[in-house]
Amino acid sequence: MKVLVIDDSPFIFKAVKKALEPEGFELVGHAVNGQLGLEMVEELKPDLIILDITMPIMDGLETAKNLFAKNPDTKVIMLSAMGDADLIAEAKSIGIKHFLTKPFKPEEMLAAINSL
């Protein structure tokens, strides 16, 4: 499974890589904002997108709206350092099925992926 990480934190990219690569996932790219992420999705065609909610240029909610407009079946797991109930509700209302709070445990991410 090809995974694209859209998150402005290099630390989170490393954490995702550490959690997923030993399980056989291929991390195909890392975008530091939603606008770049959308471009990379077109180019790399990932099977799964790990998406941060708070980023410069284009945030995760706007990015997700764009992703789902092009392909409603896009598989997205949203990450946030904020466990804000309103943000979670908004993310779910636009089609996000899984929302993990940073820092996440590798087993939480794997469980979210397996349930997609």
C-alpha positions, 0 to 999 in steps of 0.5 A, a space after each residue: 500500500 502506497 502512503 502519502 503524508 501531508 503534514 508540515 512536521 518532519 517529526 510526524 513524517 518520521 513517526 509515520 514511516 517508523 510505524 508503517 514501513 516495518 508493516 510493509 507500507 511504502 511511503 511514497 512522499 511527504 508534502 508540507 502543506 495541502 496545496 503541495 499535497 494535492 499536487 503529489 496525490 495527482 502524481 503519486 496516486 497513493 492508496 492512503 493519505 495521512 493528513 494533518 489538520 493544521 498546516 500553512 497555505 492550505 489546511 487539512 480540512 480544505 485539502 480533504 474537501 478537495 481530495 473527496 471532490 475528485 475522488 469520494 473513495 479517497 482513504 484519509 486518516 487525519 492527524 491533529 495535535 488538537 483533540 478539539 471536538 468541533 474539528 473532529 465533527 467537521 472532519 467527519 462531516 466532510 468524509 474523514 472516517 479516522 481522526 488520530 491525536 498526536 502523538 499517536 501510537 503505531 498500533 492506533 494508526 495500524 488499527 485505523 488503516 485496517 478499518 479502512 
